[in-house]
Amino acid sequence: MLKSDKMSPQLPKQFNHKEIEPKIYKMWEEKGLFMATRDPKKIPYTIVLPPPNASGRMHTGNVLMVAIEDLLIRWKRMKGYSALWLPGTDHAGFETQVTYERELKKQGKSRFDFDRETLYNNIWEFVQQNKGIIEDQLKKMGASVDWSRYTFTLDPHVIKTVHATFKKMHDDGLIYRDNYIVNFSPKDGTTFADLEVKTEERNDPFYYVRYPLLDRKDGEVEFVVCATVRPEPIFIDTHLAVNPSDESKKWLIGRQVSNPLTGATMNIIADSFVDPAFGTGVVKLTPAHDKNDFDVARRHNLPILTAIDMRGKVLNIPEAGELAGLYVTKARKKAVEILQAKGFIEKIDEKYVHGVSVSYKGGDIEPMVLPNWFVKVETLKKPALDAVLNGDITIYPKWREVTYTQWMEEMRDWPISRQVVWGIRIPVWYSAKENPELVVSFLSADGKVLNGTLGDLLKDHNFAEIKNGLQTLIAPKNAKYVISSEDPKLSDSTAEDFLPETDTFDTWFSSGQWPLVTLHYPDSEDFNYFYPTSVLETGWEIIRFWVSRMIMFGIYLTGKSPFKDVYLHGIVKALDGKKMSKSLGNVINPEEYQEQYGTDALRMGLISGTANGKDFAFPKDKVIAFRNFANKLWNMTRFMFMLEESSGVVVPEYSDVVLARGNDADRKIVGELHKLVGEIDTELEKYRFGEAGDKIYHFMWDSLAASYIEHIKDRQDKDVALSIFRYVFKNCLKLLHPFMPFVTEELWGYMKSDDEAELVVNEWPQV
């Protein structure tokens, strides 16, 4: 029997989310209610949190992700699974280093003021100061993650696993070095990540260059004209290209022209990257110094010839002629003079405005082909594709599957080198004795940045100075190397001196092993019990970058897919449906909505607002509606307490006997509840979160509050009516808890008996 008069005075008149949310989360944490156990009697259910940027803040997409994953883990926990939600944050490579360098700029400094190790340590301290922001946001969102199993992508055990994977792949013949195009600044002597490069609008001459057409037929033009702002590397142009759909240029496909600077024969090919409306509709290909041209060359197996060295000078090769040894700007003027003297300049547009790539430091970017580490994907991607095609992995919603399958079919070898300090360094070392041609940049003992080949630099500087001040190292494609996490000289006591590879792994290489490293693969008890994980929930836009890599690594390293299901949520857009952008001023700060309307309302509003993985506008009206719903729940509880107190009855525990004493309205509401439980389970099993949330909402508002409560007000058998209401309402709190955890846990605390567990670990309603 329950007497409620002792409870009624305890429930405040109004629901105050600002007071309740931190109190409830603290209680959950202190009681260790999120910690998963390896119980052989239970079925494991595991989710890995897609790691947010450790130095950033969560945006609306992250918040939706947390709301959905917390919903799933709370639901399975209550259903009796050993439910583990693994938290963590990502070092985020490029993005974090760029963020830190903005801070340096405010201090009048740059990364070139530091050697590599010092810069890394400085960024580490910066991240440690900021990553608590994400952890605090996760807690405020009510995330029931197991904090005792928290992982950062630069934790020692993560680095160890990533290094071991690289070594295994290398031994298996899946790693190789090849040339790849990067953003290189001759001025700064280093490469820049795409995020570090900006476009600057400039007015430059646009040269219309004539390429003599060979084997001309009667009536054909004498020259094929191509427009360019860069005539200086024409001497290593390999081909001309036209768009195959350009009817006016189709006749040129397969024909040949003469290189106007060298006289070499060049073929004309077709590729859809050519814009028929740009210039003359004919493009010259200089694959080593243009990213589009480089991609075309890879597609068509064209030669990739370098014209410019890392100092920004034309190479001293026979083809360069009079341009050899000149800096790019001078070489451009000289090339124009030569072309004009030969009659190969048709015209010059002096008013041409275009975008020029420059580094964030302001130095011009020279696209440059440099050695890069690659992963051979052919044998890795097939089993990863088959896993989805044969049903080992199911993608929700189904219509998103085509994005994955197309990508896996098209995927080419993966360049994994990144020229930044912040990240997991590729575990490779180069012998100074065997590799004098290494191109090195280092901070000298007197604070100057020096560049050159190692052999030349060692004439004036000792090895220790170069190694201690090392900033970047570029090894030729055929350089000799040793794979080791530690300096081979120190680990093997060799007499040779070694310099470390300064490239770091693409962040997708390390985060691609996220399900493994969070469970301490390969031999931990957690890994043996919780792997494979149950579902990977993330935004659809990273299915190619991240999801595909996790599946590839999981199958390659363990023989098993890393998860059974993949749920892809849509992108949350601005209130007007446009993409959020600082420049448009339409960025939504989720914390403001939490502060004003409460976390439960924000979570439920986002979940209810999403439609089966589609992009959607931020549903402010729904957030407000669910704030009102939270207040409704509060008032329903107060009404029940007041009715129990005013009636003075002793409310019996619900049972079939109590229901048998009731009327048709009682049996109807209980029947609807039991039906609802089955429907919610079905909807959640199919990842239809919005539908599930709407069904709970309408049942509690329409059937329970608007109808049944009105019915029991005038009942004479208040003990029966209140017993049934309590039963239905408490089970509704259970159903609603994964969606709105704070208000439901708070109300549960007032309603539960002394021997009942907290709602977060209580049993899911049984039908």
VOGU-3710 file (C-alpha; in Angstrom, 3 decimals, decimal comma):
1> mlksdkmspq> 0,000/0,000/0,000  1,133/3,554/-0,731  0,321/6,605/1,308  1,129/9,697/-0,653  0,447/12,414/1,884  4,086/12,315/2,987  5,159/13,119/-0,599  2,834/15,886/-1,637  4,483/18,748/0,248  7,884/17,850/-1,199
11> lpkqfnhkei> 7,097/18,582/-4,849  7,658/22,283/-5,650  4,945/24,156/-7,489  7,040/24,653/-10,613  9,576/22,633/-12,569  12,946/24,419/-12,410  15,303/22,748/-14,872  18,242/24,941/-13,867  18,243/23,497/-10,352  17,210/19,950/-11,163
21> epkiykmwee> 19,536/19,077/-14,065  22,929/19,478/-12,302  21,553/17,852/-9,133  20,274/14,799/-11,011  23,434/14,328/-13,075  25,586/14,568/-9,963  23,467/11,852/-8,333  23,824/9,564/-11,363  27,597/10,039/-11,382  28,145/9,644/-7,645
31> kglfmatrdp> 26,185/6,387/-7,601  28,074/5,058/-10,623  24,868/4,329/-12,496  26,459/4,715/-15,947  29,178/2,120/-15,404  28,754/-1,034/-17,450  29,756/-4,443/-16,113  30,963/-7,495/-17,985  28,129/-9,750/-16,894  28,050/-13,141/-18,667
41> kkipytivlp> 24,341/-13,365/-17,853  23,612/-10,180/-19,805  23,751/-9,328/-23,479  26,294/-6,536/-24,172  25,096/-3,409/-25,934  27,838/-0,972/-26,907  27,949/2,462/-28,508  31,086/4,508/-29,095  30,579/8,255/-28,959  31,859/9,876/-32,164
51> ppnasgrmht> 34,605/11,937/-30,544  34,038/15,703/-30,647  36,998/18,041/-31,162  38,745/18,275/-27,792  39,514/21,979/-28,183  36,138/23,033/-29,549  32,529/23,267/-28,441  29,610/21,042/-29,302  27,337/22,357/-32,026  23,735/21,425/-32,773
61> gnvlmvaied> 24,793/18,346/-34,764  26,777/17,060/-31,768  23,798/17,733/-29,507  21,458/15,737/-31,760  24,012/12,936/-31,797  24,216/12,882/-27,995  20,431/12,951/-27,641  19,973/9,962/-29,967  22,800/7,877/-28,531  21,770/8,567/-24,950
71> llirwkrmkg> 18,228/7,566/-25,864  19,469/4,231/-27,204  21,807/3,451/-24,317  19,224/4,339/-21,623  16,595/2,228/-23,376  18,861/-0,830/-23,597  20,140/-0,346/-20,052  16,565/-0,409/-18,768  15,826/-3,484/-20,880  18,481/-5,408/-18,981
81> ysalwlpgtd> 21,441/-5,250/-21,351  24,956/-4,583/-20,145  24,872/-1,186/-21,833  28,172/0,615/-22,373  28,470/4,049/-23,928  32,141/4,850/-24,495  33,072/8,545/-24,304  36,063/10,336/-25,733  37,381/13,324/-27,611  39,429/13,727/-30,765
91> hagfetqvty> 42,694/15,641/-31,129  41,325/16,797/-34,540  44,698/17,392/-36,190  44,498/20,317/-38,612  41,582/22,057/-36,941  43,126/22,116/-33,490  46,536/23,269/-34,717  44,945/26,060/-36,751  42,924/27,118/-33,695  46,081/27,202/-31,593
101> erelkkqgks> 48,005/29,121/-34,236  45,322/31,805/-34,188  46,128/32,218/-30,503  49,832/32,441/-31,343  49,105/35,121/-33,922  47,437/37,248/-31,247  50,740/37,055/-29,366  52,704/38,084/-32,447  54,123/34,585/-32,874  53,816/31,702/-35,329
111> rfdfdretly> 54,545/27,982/-35,336  57,859/28,691/-37,076  59,130/30,160/-33,810  59,232/26,661/-32,294  60,802/23,321/-32,943  58,427/20,449/-33,538  58,512/18,946/-30,043  58,017/22,290/-28,290  55,105/23,191/-30,547  53,463/19,827/-29,898
121> nniwefvqqn> 53,785/20,251/-26,128  52,377/23,772/-26,320  49,330/22,570/-28,252  48,925/19,739/-25,750  48,680/22,236/-22,906  46,232/24,335/-24,930  43,995/21,315/-25,529  44,112/20,218/-21,885  42,864/23,645/-20,888  39,981/23,459/-23,340
131> kgiiedqlkk> 38,851/19,853/-23,567  37,007/20,153/-20,252  34,507/22,319/-22,132  33,307/19,345/-24,171  33,125/17,106/-21,105  31,042/19,715/-19,298  28,715/20,023/-22,294  28,252/16,257/-22,425  27,266/16,212/-18,784  24,828/19,079/-19,223
141> mgasvdwsry> 23,257/17,143/-22,089  22,616/14,275/-19,669  24,951/11,895/-21,509  25,015/8,625/-19,559  28,505/7,719/-20,750  30,832/5,567/-18,704  33,375/8,192/-17,695  35,659/5,538/-16,187  36,361/4,385/-19,762  37,060/7,815/-21,274
151> tftldphvik> 39,546/7,904/-24,205  41,442/10,752/-25,873  42,840/10,016/-29,332  46,362/10,897/-28,163  46,316/8,641/-25,100  49,390/6,369/-24,976  47,399/3,193/-25,584  45,785/4,764/-28,662  49,136/5,797/-30,126  50,504/2,310/-29,431
161> tvhatfkkmh> 47,607/0,671/-31,278  47,788/3,074/-34,233  51,527/2,487/-34,559  51,005/-1,285/-34,375  48,339/-1,093/-37,089  50,673/0,876/-39,351  53,445/-1,688/-38,790  51,116/-4,605/-39,512  49,791/-2,967/-42,668  53,330/-2,220/-43,804
171> ddgliyrdny> 54,377/-5,818/-43,202  51,297/-6,983/-45,116  52,238/-4,844/-48,104  49,361/-2,410/-47,624  51,504/0,675/-46,971  53,635/2,364/-49,585  55,186/5,738/-50,363  54,339/7,690/-53,475  54,187/11,268/-54,620  51,101/13,340/-53,816
181> ivnfspkdgt> 50,142/16,955/-54,408  50,228/19,275/-51,381  50,037/22,994/-50,591  53,661/24,108/-50,422  54,904/27,592/-49,613  58,417/28,243/-50,962  58,507/31,390/-48,844  57,945/29,477/-45,608  59,677/26,281/-46,666  56,807/24,066/-45,559
191> tfadlevkte> 53,503/22,573/-46,560  50,152/23,812/-45,330  46,957/21,918/-44,679  43,901/22,815/-46,726  42,474/24,486/-43,626  45,536/26,732/-43,482  45,084/27,941/-47,039  42,832/30,805/-48,041  41,895/32,324/-51,388  42,975/35,851/-52,193
201> erndpfyyvr> 41,391/37,723/-55,093  43,917/39,159/-57,547  44,109/40,850/-60,906  46,613/39,015/-63,122  47,255/38,859/-66,877  45,350/36,041/-68,584  47,450/34,709/-71,455  45,863/33,086/-74,502  48,610/30,727/-75,693  48,736/29,067/-79,111
211> yplldrkdge> 49,613/25,375/-79,355  50,376/24,472/-83,033  47,996/21,761/-84,263  49,879/18,880/-85,873  48,806/17,044/-89,053  46,219/19,673/-89,865  43,517/18,837/-92,372  42,078/21,229/-94,898  40,020/23,963/-93,304  41,278/23,330/-89,783
221> vefvvcatvr> 42,712/25,997/-87,526  46,466/26,383/-87,279  46,527/26,630/-83,499  44,614/25,287/-80,517  44,385/28,197/-78,067  44,514/27,673/-74,326  44,127/30,430/-71,691  46,301/30,429/-68,564  47,680/32,712/-65,862  50,742/30,463/-65,557
231> pepifidthl> 52,764/30,182/-68,762  56,041/29,489/-66,943  55,549/25,694/-66,477  54,331/25,131/-70,057  57,622/23,435/-70,830  56,506/20,384/-68,815  52,849/20,412/-69,917  51,895/16,863/-70,793  48,509/17,178/-72,502  45,644/19,451/-73,404
241> avnpsdeskk> 42,124/18,520/-72,312  38,570/19,309/-73,415  35,171/18,346/-72,043  33,751/15,293/-73,857  30,279/16,867/-73,851  31,514/20,068/-75,536  30,268/19,580/-79,112  32,482/22,373/-80,454  35,647/20,666/-79,163  34,913/16,976/-79,730
251> wligrqvsnp> 36,876/16,998/-82,965  40,050/17,757/-81,009  39,916/14,597/-78,875  42,770/12,302/-79,874  44,539/14,951/-81,972  48,035/16,256/-81,234  49,658/19,642/-80,747  53,179/20,906/-80,330  54,383/22,309/-77,007  54,991/26,024/-77,760
261> ltgatmniia> 58,107/26,194/-75,579  59,781/22,840/-76,298  58,219/21,578/-79,503  57,361/18,259/-77,847  54,281/16,439/-79,149  51,237/16,557/-76,851  47,988/14,597/-77,067  44,544/16,109/-76,504  42,365/14,079/-74,122  38,788/14,312/-72,844
271> dsfvdpafgt> 37,823/14,780/-69,196  34,639/16,124/-67,636  36,543/18,369/-65,203  37,069/20,891/-68,037  34,590/23,776/-67,941  33,640/24,553/-71,580  32,753/28,116/-70,546  36,146/28,856/-68,979  38,734/30,540/-71,190  38,662/28,836/-74,552
281> gvvkltpahd> 37,241/25,541/-73,287  40,697/23,968/-73,650  42,859/23,350/-70,590  46,580/22,657/-70,428  47,637/19,964/-67,966  50,507/20,582/-65,573  49,848/17,720/-63,128  52,676/18,422/-60,689  51,515/21,996/-60,040  47,715/21,973/-60,103
291> kndfdvarrh> 45,395/19,829/-57,989  42,786/19,380/-60,701  45,449/18,479/-63,232  46,969/16,057/-60,734  43,637/14,258/-60,307  43,199/14,079/-64,078  46,691/12,640/-64,450  45,916/9,939/-61,877  42,672/9,063/-63,652  44,338/8,809/-67,076
301> nlpiltaidm> 47,760/7,508/-65,960  49,535/10,568/-67,334  53,130/11,509/-66,464  53,530/13,914/-63,541  56,541/16,121/-64,214  57,894/18,719/-61,798  58,881/22,172/-63,054  59,544/24,104/-59,835  61,669/23,273/-56,816  60,956/23,857/-53,138
311> rgkvlnipea> 62,655/27,239/-53,219  60,204/28,482/-55,846  62,701/28,274/-58,676  62,381/26,589/-62,069  64,315/23,345/-62,101  67,659/23,292/-63,833  66,672/20,738/-66,478  67,148/20,833/-70,289  63,438/21,308/-70,993  63,408/24,540/-68,971
321> gelaglyvtk> 65,794/26,284/-71,369  66,235/29,959/-70,498  63,798/29,646/-67,558  66,098/27,333/-65,580  67,038/28,704/-62,148  64,611/31,644/-62,263  62,092/32,329/-59,510  58,484/31,809/-60,605  57,637/35,498/-61,098  60,711/36,146/-63,232
331> arkkaveilq> 60,229/32,880/-65,099  56,674/33,922/-65,967  57,864/37,167/-67,585  60,616/35,339/-69,461  58,182/32,657/-70,709  55,849/35,359/-72,063  58,757/37,034/-73,869  59,734/33,734/-75,516  56,147/32,898/-76,490  55,587/36,366/-77,939
341> akgfiekide> 58,809/36,155/-79,932  57,571/32,882/-81,440  54,142/34,317/-82,185  52,444/31,957/-79,750  50,607/34,600/-77,662  47,267/35,337/-79,298  46,143/37,949/-76,779  46,468/38,998/-73,135  43,542/39,914/-70,888  45,019/42,429/-68,460
351> kyvhgvsvsy> 41,831/42,698/-66,392  41,428/39,079/-65,397  40,383/38,646/-61,720  40,787/35,231/-60,088  41,385/33,506/-56,766  44,950/32,747/-55,710  45,790/30,311/-52,919  47,911/31,763/-50,120  48,850/30,449/-46,709  47,382/31,972/-43,586
361> kggdiepmvl> 50,812/33,592/-43,201  50,396/35,275/-46,573  52,923/33,328/-48,630  51,888/32,180/-52,095  51,034/28,506/-52,353  52,784/26,431/-54,974  50,964/23,113/-55,490  53,800/20,650/-55,239  54,061/16,898/-55,609  55,852/15,482/-52,584
371> pnwfvkvetl> 56,276/11,983/-51,158  53,304/10,764/-49,131  52,380/7,629/-47,232  49,523/5,671/-48,818  47,251/2,791/-47,849  46,369/0,281/-50,559  42,612/-0,012/-50,236  41,691/-2,659/-52,810  41,863/-5,664/-50,465  40,502/-3,628/-47,534
381> kkpaldavln> 37,467/-2,082/-49,177  35,977/-5,243/-50,700  35,157/-6,981/-47,392  33,967/-3,620/-46,030  31,604/-3,276/-48,988  30,478/-6,899/-48,734  29,669/-6,442/-45,037  26,914/-4,008/-45,998  25,774/-5,803/-49,143  25,394/-9,153/-47,375
391> gditiypkwr> 23,662/-7,705/-44,326  26,393/-8,060/-41,675  25,992/-4,303/-41,255  22,654/-2,561/-41,733  22,549/1,136/-42,582  19,588/3,229/-41,404  17,850/4,856/-43,156  18,105/2,359/-45,995  18,241/5,038/-48,681  21,571/6,284/-47,271
401> evtytqwmee> 23,185/2,956/-48,123  23,887/4,037/-51,694  26,217/6,797/-50,443  28,332/4,149/-48,757  28,320/1,590/-51,561  29,194/4,149/-54,245  32,084/5,446/-52,178  33,469/1,983/-51,501  33,294/1,135/-55,183  35,050/4,377/-56,176
411> mrdwpisrqv> 37,596/4,577/-53,340  41,199/4,857/-54,398  44,385/4,443/-52,433  44,301/6,630/-49,364  47,036/9,250/-48,673  47,483/9,231/-44,895  50,295/11,792/-44,403  49,514/15,206/-42,978  52,094/17,946/-42,673  51,115/19,150/-39,218
421> vwgiripvwy> 52,663/18,709/-35,791  49,478/18,052/-33,840  48,608/14,415/-34,257  50,060/10,925/-34,087  53,443/10,974/-35,757  54,012/8,316/-38,382  56,470/5,908/-36,653  59,252/6,087/-39,214  62,912/7,094/-38,847  65,509/7,995/-41,453
431> sakenpelvv> 69,211/7,270/-41,110  71,211/10,464/-41,573  74,063/8,461/-43,065  71,907/6,705/-45,679  69,696/9,688/-46,538  71,798/12,854/-47,040  69,166/14,097/-49,533  66,519/14,584/-46,831  65,085/18,115/-47,079  65,052/19,541/-43,575
441> sflsadgkvl> 63,755/22,686/-41,899  64,973/23,360/-38,383  65,268/26,075/-35,773  68,953/26,738/-35,212  70,552/27,313/-31,834  70,444/31,094/-32,463  66,710/31,017/-33,310  66,847/31,105/-37,106  64,780/28,841/-39,358  67,120/27,087/-41,771
451> ngtlgdllkd> 66,223/24,910/-44,753  68,172/22,620/-47,009  69,276/19,073/-47,641  70,612/17,250/-44,615  73,943/16,635/-46,314  74,491/20,359/-46,924  73,229/21,433/-43,496  75,591/19,044/-41,707  78,544/20,944/-43,182  77,799/23,909/-40,914
461> hnfaeikngl> 75,667/22,415/-38,112  76,025/19,359/-35,932  73,400/16,628/-35,994  72,157/17,277/-32,443  71,344/20,909/-33,285  69,359/19,857/-36,349  67,489/17,102/-34,505  66,661/19,218/-31,462  65,409/22,093/-33,611  63,661/19,920/-36,211
471> qtliapknak> 60,493/21,411/-37,685  59,839/19,522/-40,921  61,453/16,760/-42,893  60,703/15,727/-46,459  62,158/12,427/-47,546  62,446/11,471/-51,224  60,145/8,747/-52,453  62,937/6,169/-52,413  64,403/7,133/-49,026  65,483/4,305/-46,724
481> yvissedpkl> 63,594/4,120/-43,446  63,020/2,107/-40,284  59,594/1,613/-38,695  59,803/2,145/-34,951  57,863/3,981/-32,252  61,153/4,943/-30,616  64,446/6,311/-31,921  66,272/3,241/-33,333  69,565/4,644/-32,089  68,283/4,567/-28,522
491> sdstaedflp> 66,366/1,300/-28,732  68,979/-0,710/-30,650  72,133/1,114/-29,491  73,116/1,569/-33,112  75,929/3,924/-34,004  73,785/5,604/-36,665  71,887/8,833/-36,149  68,206/8,976/-37,114  65,747/11,767/-37,791  62,026/11,124/-37,273
501> etdtfdtwfs> 59,355/11,402/-39,929  57,579/14,677/-39,173  54,338/13,855/-40,996  51,426/12,854/-38,808  48,589/10,493/-39,611  45,429/11,735/-41,217  43,001/11,927/-38,273  40,707/9,451/-40,038  43,511/6,886/-39,767  43,495/7,088/-35,977
511> sgqwplvtlh> 39,773/7,733/-35,485  39,094/4,918/-37,961  40,263/2,608/-35,151  37,992/4,248/-32,570  35,845/1,172/-31,738  39,072/-0,747/-31,160  41,092/1,709/-29,105  38,170/2,669/-26,853  37,894/-1,007/-25,887  41,683/-1,413/-25,550
521> ypdsedfnyf> 42,103/-3,828/-28,452  43,452/-6,477/-28,825  43,461/-8,383/-25,555  41,449/-6,539/-22,914  38,460/-8,066/-21,127  36,349/-5,138/-22,355  37,265/-5,865/-25,960  36,485/-9,565/-25,613  33,075/-8,820/-24,077  31,813/-5,625/-25,738
531> yptsvletgw> 33,192/-5,999/-29,306  31,710/-5,845/-31,896  29,777/-2,773/-30,835  26,048/-2,600/-31,451  25,375/0,588/-33,372  27,385/3,447/-34,822  25,352/6,656/-34,777  26,716/9,686/-36,595  25,997/12,329/-39,219  25,560/11,103/-42,791
541> eiirfwvsrm> 28,156/13,560/-44,113  31,084/11,551/-42,699  30,002/8,118/-43,890  32,801/8,169/-46,469  35,541/9,680/-44,315  34,923/7,873/-41,035  32,360/5,077/-41,208  34,050/3,392/-44,169  37,469/3,511/-42,482  36,153/2,033/-39,223
551> imfgiyltgk> 34,598/-0,871/-41,096  37,796/-1,432/-43,089  40,026/-1,400/-40,005  37,614/-3,457/-37,911  37,412/-6,291/-40,420  41,122/-6,131/-41,262  42,298/-6,295/-37,648  39,634/-8,489/-36,022  37,869/-10,319/-38,822  34,589/-8,817/-37,596
561> spfkdvylhg> 32,632/-5,728/-38,532  33,020/-3,133/-35,745  29,254/-2,625/-35,372  26,027/-4,289/-36,442  24,024/-1,182/-37,329  24,814/2,292/-38,617  22,296/5,068/-38,019  22,939/8,292/-39,919  21,223/11,409/-38,635  20,620/14,481/-40,766
571> ivkaldgkkm> 22,299/17,859/-40,534  20,639/20,449/-38,298  20,308/23,662/-40,261  19,493/27,220/-39,215  15,953/28,334/-38,398  15,514/29,436/-42,012  16,608/26,035/-43,330  19,957/27,336/-44,601  23,328/25,931/-43,622  24,608/27,534/-40,437
581> skslgnvinp> 27,383/30,023/-41,106  29,101/32,665/-39,019  29,144/34,966/-42,029  25,358/34,644/-42,358  24,914/35,184/-38,633  22,525/32,251/-38,337  24,550/29,933/-36,092  22,486/28,446/-33,272  24,112/28,003/-29,864  22,454/24,965/-28,269
591> eeyqeqygtd> 23,528/26,068/-24,784  21,272/29,107/-25,027  18,289/26,828/-25,620  19,308/24,611/-22,714  19,504/27,648/-20,466  16,115/28,993/-21,536  14,028/25,872/-22,097  15,923/23,025/-20,440  17,947/20,097/-21,740  14,961/17,748/-21,881
601> alrmglisgt> 13,096/20,138/-24,159  16,123/20,609/-26,425  16,723/16,861/-26,709  13,110/15,950/-27,336  12,656/18,851/-29,741  15,611/17,757/-31,866  14,620/14,091/-31,837  11,006/14,811/-32,636  12,062/17,287/-35,302  14,253/14,904/-37,286
611> angkdfafpk> 12,742/12,790/-40,044  14,498/9,484/-40,667  17,990/10,816/-41,213  17,054/13,812/-43,345  18,461/17,308/-42,920  16,099/19,660/-41,119  15,794/23,213/-39,818  16,364/23,714/-36,115  12,915/23,059/-34,577  12,604/25,959/-32,151
621> dkviafrnfa> 8,822/25,581/-31,962  9,170/21,942/-30,928  11,737/22,820/-28,249  9,259/25,290/-26,772  6,461/22,716/-27,045  8,460/20,157/-25,086  9,345/22,739/-22,420  5,578/23,056/-21,996  5,307/19,268/-21,965  7,833/19,039/-19,113
631> nklwnmtrfm> 5,715/21,523/-17,167  2,649/19,402/-17,972  4,314/16,309/-16,514  5,132/18,245/-13,389  1,568/19,446/-12,996  0,177/15,971/-13,619  2,314/14,677/-10,765  1,204/17,493/-8,478  -2,420/16,806/-9,367  -2,014/13,135/-8,488
641> fmleessgvv> -0,442/13,965/-5,136  -3,110/16,528/-4,326  -5,909/14,116/-5,291  -4,376/11,367/-3,166  -4,017/13,748/-0,229  -7,468/15,297/-0,512  -9,209/11,935/-0,872  -7,422/10,519/2,152  -7,349/7,042/0,647  -4,634/4,470/0,872
651> vpeysdvvla> -3,587/3,756/-2,720  -2,998/0,043/-3,342  -0,219/-1,300/-5,503  -1,462/-1,937/-9,022  -2,406/-5,539/-9,838  -4,824/-7,519/-11,953  -7,120/-7,589/-8,946  -7,158/-3,785/-8,794  -7,806/-3,578/-12,530  -10,678/-6,059/-12,190
661> rgndadrkiv> -12,338/-3,656/-9,731  -12,064/-0,835/-12,289  -14,275/0,229/-15,162  -13,990/0,312/-18,944  -11,983/3,568/-18,912  -9,426/1,955/-16,617  -9,104/-1,109/-18,798  -8,863/1,074/-21,889  -5,990/3,230/-20,569  -4,052/0,168/-19,349
671> gelhklvgei> -4,595/-1,560/-22,682  -3,406/1,516/-24,550  -0,315/1,658/-22,336  0,582/-1,967/-23,012  0,084/-1,428/-26,727  2,256/1,702/-26,513  5,123/-0,227/-24,892  5,231/-2,636/-27,828  5,005/0,190/-30,346  7,845/2,141/-28,718
681> dtelekyrfg> 10,079/-0,938/-28,734  9,295/-1,529/-32,400  9,964/2,084/-33,384  13,260/2,215/-31,487  14,436/-1,112/-32,906  13,972/0,453/-36,349  15,627/3,743/-35,263  12,435/5,727/-35,805  13,063/8,066/-32,903  10,755/10,863/-33,964
691> eagdkiyhfm> 7,805/8,512/-34,300  8,508/6,931/-30,914  8,733/10,316/-29,196  5,509/11,535/-30,787  3,611/8,436/-29,642  4,672/8,872/-26,019  3,899/12,580/-26,147  0,406/12,157/-27,564  -0,468/9,296/-25,244  0,559/11,230/-22,127
701> wdslaasyie> -0,947/14,536/-23,235  -4,086/13,383/-25,039  -5,061/10,046/-23,519  -3,678/10,391/-19,992  -3,828/14,113/-19,195  -6,700/15,391/-21,311  -8,954/12,351/-20,994  -8,190/9,949/-18,153  -7,365/12,551/-15,503  -10,664/14,276/-16,201
711> hikdrqdkdv> -12,385/10,925/-15,844  -10,962/10,124/-12,393  -11,670/13,517/-10,822  -15,215/12,547/-9,859  -14,632/8,849/-9,263  -15,909/7,489/-6,001  -13,383/4,637/-6,010  -10,397/6,941/-5,827  -8,166/4,147/-4,535  -8,674/2,113/-7,706
721> alsifryvfk> -8,463/5,081/-10,061  -5,317/6,466/-8,425  -3,669/3,040/-8,343  -4,238/2,665/-12,074  -3,155/6,234/-12,759  0,053/5,709/-10,785  0,749/2,499/-12,676  0,206/4,076/-16,061  2,018/7,307/-15,230  5,081/5,572/-13,745
731> nclkllhpfm> 5,379/3,330/-16,783  5,050/6,381/-19,013  7,947/7,959/-17,120  9,965/4,855/-17,933  9,082/5,084/-21,616  9,853/8,787/-21,666  13,068/8,595/-19,639  15,463/7,902/-22,556  14,064/10,973/-24,317  13,718/13,379/-21,359
741> pfvteelwgy> 15,938/11,968/-18,594  16,057/14,858/-16,123  12,405/15,629/-15,481  11,469/11,940/-15,502  14,191/11,010/-12,990  13,191/13,890/-10,727  9,503/12,939/-10,730  10,397/9,277/-10,312  12,285/10,168/-7,163  9,058/11,523/-5,627
751> mksddeaelv> 6,945/8,576/-6,768  9,120/5,507/-6,284  8,936/3,312/-3,232  11,942/2,935/-0,972  12,969/-0,384/-2,503  12,799/0,805/-6,101  15,949/1,741/-8,010  16,591/5,039/-9,710  14,808/5,384/-13,021  18,017/5,291/-15,077
761> vnewpqv> 18,640/1,686/-13,984  15,020/0,633/-13,494  13,317/-2,009/-15,586  11,709/-1,156/-18,898  7,938/-1,710/-18,840  6,906/-5,301/-19,457  3,768/-6,179/-21,396
//
